[in-house]
Amino acid sequence: MHTIIHRVNHSRFPGTEAPSAYRSPHYDCMDQSAALKLAIYVPGVDAGGIEITTAGPDLFVTARKTHHVRPNWQALHLERAQRDYQLKLRLGLGLDYGALQASIARGVLTIVLPKSRPAQAGPPGRRQVA
């Protein structure tokens, strides 16, 4: 008995998607009293491969791995495992994106975003509801 295996056509099956060029990293978010701290796990990435951009309330982190060309790359099928990381987060407008601080150590990218202080509209303890 012969088995014929057809190639999956992603346009015919809406539930299946072609793998993207990036993979989503794992991350932890810690809300502190004066800042928001993100720990993003990006193993295999050094400081030169990280790009952090902001657009309004959104934070975009792209971390590119250093790709090593191996002589037996066809046999190992490392294309999927060696994909770069990309994270898109909507954090809101209550943070000071201009004072963002980032550091990387042992594959963990730490981003600290200070919270912006809202302007006082009136005396403390008083607010307008309607």
Disulfide bonds with the S-S distance in Angstrom:
none
